[in-house]
Amino acid sequence: MNLSNAILAHKLKSNFTFQCKKNLSHLLNLEQILFFCEGDELLEHKIYICTREQKPERLKDFPEKSLLLSIGDLYEGTASRYAHVFEFASDTSACQLFNAIQRIFDYYNQWEQKLSLLAVEGNVQEMLDISFRIFHNPLILTSADYFIIAYSSIIDTKPELSGLVDPDTIFEYNKEYKEDDESQDYKKRTGAFFFPGYITGTKSLCVNLFEHEKYAYRLTMMEELVRFSPFEGEILERLAEAIQTALSKQLYVQTDMGYRLDRILSEILAGNSTDQEVISQWFSEFGWRMGHSYFCITLKLAALDLENMTMRFISSHIEKLLPHACAFPYENYISIFVNLTRFGGDMDEAMGKIVYFLRDSFLKAGISNEFTGFGDLPHYYRQSVIALEVGNQKFPYKWVHRFDDIALDYLLNQCRGELPEQLVCSRKILNLKKYDELHNTDYFHTLHVYVKNHLNAVQTAKLLFIHRSTFLYRMEKIKELLRMELDDYDTLLYVMITFKIMEEDEQLEE
């Protein structure tokens, strides 16, 4: 690996006495160390050691992209004027200086060679671990949706560092910060940059990784164990390049991997797998059996969450909170299938595991009915989606919507889905309402109350504040106008559906 002026100054200062400018180049452009010999061609990107006997006659002829290490004063005030010149004490051993610099090259070269091998293998975890001796601070690789891909093993050995990889902590500070314009700006940055310590509680140095020009991952080094060195940004960028290669290798390997539970469920929901015997065999490998009980939860995320790709992070977090659940993004929702048999509780107990997380994250849920077997998985998924959509319209203040609670509303919506109200509802009931408007009567309301009270004449008269004989008179007039028998089950059901649809429409109008 090439070195920079800043790296050399930092590494040599503990063993040698020398002078150099404070603001040194961080570019990793120095590729070799040589002794300066008068008459040799001076090359770019080299480190030259010179003595009083062998030194350049004029510094203006020395390449600015190289570095000159002078043993003894070169010219008066040289080191303070030129960033590419270091002046060492006159008693410095040229051989010792040469060997020290060669060891620095070897140190970083060995690291870079190991990175290259691990990148081919796609081993990101080992890449972070071998890099700890380079940075001496913990490293974390996260996806764009805050999902932790890998982190330095040192974190597991020090309890005080555990908060760096705690999912709740990560979710909280990203939830607070993700809507900020500054946060969106950080996602577009290239090269190493510092992330605000007031967000995470720790100063951090980051490099974004992109896929097809879209922000996909972030490599973060936390200033937890030692203070950052000013030149580490360029080295972190080198590590990020190697990790990018490893991630592309991982993606290739994963594409060729066998099925995972979330992929099986996604394939079934998409209608790509219909052989029940094969499906049952797939599920059995994960301990999910035909005779087990299941239910489906669907979560709807806000548009900003979709843009910020938080779906995978939330899916992973829910799986940690709710044992024996499989959560995954599907059709702009998060779909969660829960194996209640293996969970060892009912639906209420399962929802109790995640309800506070849903509320804190402003997520609303739709819940299917409980079911067994795998034949109707897509239908129960649709149940949960319908519960969420219809429930959110009817009860927007609720966090959780069960299909059982909105099934009637769904049926009514289906009744009038293709035709308008006046073509779906009973024409006779609609005409009765028009009759009231023309003749200033109250027959429509009377019949409505009568039907809602299960055809109980006494209770209806009481609610209408009229005498029973008055009510019976009205009912005779209503029967004359309608010419229908409410004793007939189908007729009564049609009348009840008509009233329900008209109730719903009147509420919408209000």
ZAMARGU-4260 file (C-alpha; in steps of 0.2 Angstrom, whole numbers, plus 5000, padded with zeros to 4 digits):
<rodrens>
0) 5000/5000/5000 | 5006/5017/4996 | 5010/5029/5011 | 5007/5048/5014 | 5017/5062/5021
5) 5005/5062/5036 | 5007/5044/5039 | 5026/5044/5039 | 5027/5059/5050 | 5015/5051/5063
10) 5024/5034/5063 | 5042/5041/5063 | 5040/5054/5077 | 5041/5041/5091 | 5059/5035/5086
15) 5066/5050/5077 | 5069/5069/5079 | 5064/5079/5064 | 5056/5095/5058 | 5041/5096/5045
20) 5026/5107/5041 | 5011/5104/5052 | 4998/5103/5037 | 5005/5088/5028 | 4997/5079/5013
25) 4986/5064/5017 | 4986/5057/4999 | 4992/5039/4998 | 5004/5042/4984 | 5022/5037/4991
30) 5026/5020/4984 | 5045/5016/4987 | 5060/5022/4997 | 5077/5026/4989 | 5093/5034/4993
35) 5096/5050/4984 | 5111/5049/4972 | 5117/5064/4963 | 5115/5062/4944 | 5100/5050/4946
40) 5084/5054/4938 | 5071/5060/4951 | 5055/5051/4950 | 5037/5056/4956 | 5029/5046/4971
45) 5046/5041/4979 | 5053/5044/4996 | 5072/5049/4995 | 5084/5049/5010 | 5098/5062/5007
50) 5114/5067/5017 | 5125/5082/5017 | 5136/5073/5005 | 5122/5068/4993 | 5108/5081/4992
55) 5099/5090/4978 | 5107/5107/4973 | 5091/5115/4971 | 5074/5110/4979 | 5064/5117/4965
60) 5070/5103/4954 | 5064/5090/4967 | 5047/5083/4963 | 5033/5089/4974 | 5024/5073/4973
65) 5039/5064/4981 | 5046/5066/4999 | 5064/5071/5003 | 5071/5065/5020 | 5086/5076/5024
70) 5098/5070/5037 | 5105/5086/5044 | 5099/5103/5039 | 5097/5104/5020 | 5095/5123/5018
75) 5090/5135/5031 | 5071/5135/5035 | 5068/5122/5022 | 5057/5111/5032 | 5045/5125/5038
80) 5043/5130/5019 | 5041/5114/5010 | 5028/5101/5014 | 5038/5088/5005 | 5054/5089/5015
85) 5057/5082/5032 | 5074/5088/5041 | 5081/5075/5053 | 5094/5077/5066 | 5112/5076/5060
90) 5116/5061/5070 | 5101/5051/5063 | 5107/5034/5055 | 5102/5033/5037 | 5101/5014/5038
95) 5090/5014/5053 | 5078/5027/5045 | 5078/5017/5029 | 5073/5001/5038 | 5060/5010/5049
100) 5051/5016/5034 | 5052/4999/5025 | 5044/4991/5040 | 5030/5004/5039 | 5028/4999/5021
105) 5028/4981/5026 | 5015/4984/5040 | 5002/4991/5028 | 5006/4980/5013 | 5003/4964/5024
110) 4986/4972/5029 | 4982/4976/5011 | 4986/4959/5004 | 4976/4951/5018 | 4961/4962/5013
115) 4963/4957/4995 | 4962/4939/4999 | 4947/4941/5011 | 4938/4952/4998 | 4939/4938/4985
120) 4931/4926/4999 | 4918/4939/5003 | 4923/4938/5021 | 4918/4955/5028 | 4919/4951/5046
125) 4937/4945/5045 | 4941/4961/5036 | 4935/4972/5050 | 4944/4961/5063 | 4961/4962/5054
130) 4959/4981/5052 | 4957/4984/5071 | 4976/4983/5073 | 4977/4997/5059 | 4964/5009/5067
135) 4963/5003/5085 | 4945/5008/5086 | 4929/4998/5083 | 4922/4997/5065 | 4904/4994/5060
140) 4897/4990/5043 | 4878/4994/5041 | 4866/4994/5026 | 4857/5009/5021 | 4842/5004/5031
145) 4853/5003/5047 | 4855/4984/5047 | 4871/4979/5054 | 4881/4968/5042 | 4897/4966/5052
150) 4907/4974/5066 | 4924/4972/5075 | 4924/4957/5087 | 4932/4969/5100 | 4915/4975/5103
155) 4909/4958/5110 | 4924/4958/5122 | 4920/4975/5130 | 4903/4977/5138 | 4905/4996/5137
160) 4905/4995/5118 | 4889/4985/5117 | 4878/5000/5114 | 4887/5003/5097 | 4878/4988/5090
165) 4862/4988/5100 | 4847/4988/5088 | 4836/4998/5099 | 4849/5011/5101 | 4853/5012/5082
170) 4835/5013/5077 | 4831/5027/5090 | 4845/5039/5084 | 4841/5035/5066 | 4822/5038/5068
175) 4826/5055/5076 | 4838/5060/5063 | 4832/5052/5046 | 4820/5066/5042 | 4833/5079/5044
180) 4839/5087/5028 | 4857/5086/5034 | 4855/5067/5036 | 4850/5066/5017 | 4865/5076/5013
185) 4877/5064/5022 | 4870/5049/5012 | 4876/5058/4996 | 4894/5061/5002 | 4909/5052/4994
190) 4925/5049/5003 | 4928/5049/5021 | 4918/5061/5032 | 4915/5064/5050 | 4897/5061/5057
195) 4890/5072/5070 | 4894/5065/5088 | 4878/5073/5095 | 4868/5061/5085 | 4876/5045/5090
200) 4884/5050/5106 | 4902/5046/5099 | 4912/5055/5086 | 4913/5044/5070 | 4923/5043/5054
205) 4912/5036/5040 | 4913/5031/5021 | 4898/5028/5011 | 4897/5013/4999 | 4886/5015/4983
210) 4878/5002/4972 | 4873/5008/4955 | 4876/5026/4961 | 4863/5023/4975 | 4868/5024/4994
215) 4869/5006/5000 | 4881/5004/5015 | 4891/5014/5027 | 4907/5009/5035 | 4909/5018/5052
220) 4924/5019/5064 | 4919/5025/5081 | 4931/5036/5092 | 4930/5024/5107 | 4947/5018/5112
225) 4960/5030/5104 | 4959/5047/5097 | 4957/5048/5078 | 4973/5052/5068 | 4971/5065/5054
230) 4976/5053/5040 | 4965/5039/5044 | 4951/5045/5032 | 4961/5039/5017 | 4965/5022/5024
235) 4947/5020/5029 | 4943/5023/5011 | 4955/5009/5006 | 4946/4997/5017 | 4929/5003/5010
240) 4935/4999/4993 | 4940/4981/4998 | 4923/4979/5007 | 4914/4984/4992 | 4922/4970/4982
245) 4918/4958/4996 | 4900/4963/4996 | 4898/4961/4977 | 4906/4944/4980 | 4893/4940/4994
250) 4879/4945/4983 | 4884/4934/4969 | 4886/4919/4982 | 4869/4923/4990 | 4860/4923/4973
255) 4866/4905/4970 | 4861/4900/4988 | 4847/4888/4993 | 4831/4895/4999 | 4829/4905/5015
260) 4812/4906/5024 | 4808/4924/5019 | 4812/4919/5001 | 4801/4904/5002 | 4786/4915/5008
265) 4790/4928/4995 | 4789/4915/4981 | 4773/4908/4987 | 4765/4926/4989 | 4771/4930/4971
270) 4762/4914/4965 | 4779/4906/4959 | 4777/4890/4970 | 4761/4880/4970 | 4766/4862/4973
275) 4760/4859/4991 | 4771/4844/4993 | 4787/4854/4989 | 4781/4869/4999 | 4778/4858/5014
280) 4795/4850/5012 | 4804/4867/5011 | 4795/4873/5027 | 4799/4857/5037 | 4817/4861/5035
285) 4814/4877/5046 | 4803/4867/5058 | 4787/4874/5051 | 4774/4860/5050 | 4757/4858/5041
290) 4748/4856/5057 | 4755/4871/5066 | 4745/4887/5068 | 4750/4903/5060 | 4744/4921/5057
295) 4750/4935/5046 | 4754/4954/5051 | 4756/4967/5038 | 4765/4984/5042 | 4764/4999/5031
300) 4778/5011/5031 | 4778/5030/5027 | 4785/5035/5010 | 4801/5043/5019 | 4804/5026/5027
305) 4803/5017/5010 | 4815/5031/5003 | 4827/5028/5017 | 4826/5009/5015 | 4822/5006/5033
310) 4811/4990/5029 | 4825/4977/5031 | 4831/4985/5047 | 4813/4984/5054 | 4811/4967/5048
315) 4826/4961/5057 | 4822/4970/5073 | 4804/4962/5073 | 4812/4945/5072 | 4822/4948/5087
320) 4807/4954/5097 | 4795/4941/5091 | 4802/4923/5092 | 4797/4911/5078 | 4792/4925/5066
325) 4798/4928/5048 | 4798/4946/5043 | 4802/4953/5026 | 4798/4967/5014 | 4785/4963/5001
330) 4775/4975/4989 | 4780/4990/4999 | 4774/4982/5015 | 4783/4972/5029 | 4775/4955/5029
335) 4777/4945/5045 | 4772/4927/5047 | 4771/4920/5064 | 4772/4902/5069 | 4760/4902/5085
340) 4763/4884/5089 | 4782/4886/5090 | 4780/4903/5099 | 4769/4894/5112 | 4756/4907/5114
345) 4741/4915/5106 | 4739/4930/5094 | 4737/4943/5108 | 4753/4937/5117 | 4762/4937/5100
350) 4756/4955/5096 | 4761/4960/5114 | 4779/4957/5110 | 4780/4971/5096 | 4765/4982/5100
355) 4776/4995/5109 | 4789/4995/5096 | 4775/4998/5083 | 4768/5013/5093 | 4786/5020/5096
360) 4790/5019/5077 | 4773/5025/5072 | 4769/5009/5062 | 4751/5002/5060 | 4748/4984/5058
365) 4734/4973/5049 | 4732/4956/5056 | 4724/4941/5047 | 4714/4927/5055 | 4723/4912/5063
370) 4726/4897/5051 | 4734/4881/5048 | 4744/4873/5034 | 4751/4883/5019 | 4738/4881/5005
375) 4730/4898/5008 | 4746/4908/5013 | 4743/4922/4999 | 4725/4924/5005 | 4729/4926/5023
380) 4742/4939/5018 | 4728/4948/5008 | 4718/4947/5024 | 4731/4956/5034 | 4733/4969/5020
385) 4714/4972/5019 | 4713/4973/5038 | 4727/4987/5037 | 4719/4997/5023 | 4701/4996/5028
390) 4704/4997/5046 | 4715/5013/5044 | 4701/5021/5034 | 4688/5017/5047 | 4698/5018/5063
395) 4713/5029/5059 | 4717/5031/5078 | 4720/5013/5081 | 4737/5005/5079 | 4732/4987/5076
400) 4718/4982/5064 | 4711/4964/5065 | 4702/4957/5049 | 4688/4950/5060 | 4684/4968/5065
405) 4683/4975/5048 | 4677/4960/5038 | 4659/4967/5037 | 4666/4984/5031 | 4676/4974/5018
410) 4661/4965/5012 | 4651/4981/5010 | 4665/4989/5000 | 4665/4974/4989 | 4646/4975/4987
415) 4648/4993/4980 | 4665/4991/4972 | 4659/4990/4954 | 4642/4998/4954 | 4636/5015/4963
420) 4626/5015/4978 | 4609/5017/4970 | 4612/5002/4959 | 4617/4991/4973 | 4605/4995/4987
425) 4587/4989/4987 | 4577/5000/4975 | 4562/4999/4987 | 4571/5006/5002 | 4578/5020/4991
430) 4560/5024/4985 | 4554/5023/5003 | 4567/5037/5008 | 4561/5047/4993 | 4543/5045/4998
435) 4547/5052/5015 | 4555/5068/5007 | 4540/5071/4996 | 4526/5067/5010 | 4535/5073/5026
440) 4533/5056/5033 | 4546/5046/5044 | 4544/5028/5037 | 4562/5026/5031 | 4568/5030/5049
445) 4555/5019/5057 | 4560/5004/5046 | 4578/5006/5050 | 4576/5006/5069 | 4564/4991/5067
450) 4577/4981/5057 | 4592/4986/5069 | 4581/4980/5084 | 4579/4963/5076 | 4560/4966/5071
455) 4556/4969/5090 | 4540/4980/5089 | 4540/4985/5107 | 4558/4990/5108 | 4556/5000/5092
460) 4541/5010/5098 | 4550/5014/5114 | 4566/5020/5104 | 4555/5031/5092 | 4545/5038/5107
465) 4528/5033/5099 | 4514/5022/5105 | 4514/5004/5100 | 4498/5006/5090 | 4506/5021/5080
470) 4521/5010/5076 | 4510/4996/5070 | 4500/5008/5059 | 4516/5014/5051 | 4522/4997/5048
475) 4506/4993/5039 | 4509/5008/5028 | 4527/5003/5025 | 4522/4986/5019 | 4509/4993/5007
480) 4523/5004/5000 | 4537/4991/4999 | 4527/4976/4995 | 4540/4964/5003 | 4540/4951/5017
485) 4553/4955/5030 | 4550/4937/5037 | 4559/4930/5022 | 4578/4928/5027 | 4585/4933/5010
490) 4574/4949/5009 | 4578/4954/5027 | 4597/4952/5024 | 4596/4962/5008 | 4587/4976/5018
495) 4600/4975/5032 | 4614/4977/5019 | 4606/4991/5011 | 4604/5001/5027 | 4622/4997/5031
500) 4628/5004/5015 | 4618/5019/5016 | 4624/5022/5034 | 4642/5021/5028 | 4639/5033/5014
505) 4630/5045/5025 | 4645/5045/5037 | 4657/5048/5023 | 4646/5063/5017 | 4646/5071/5034
</rodrens>
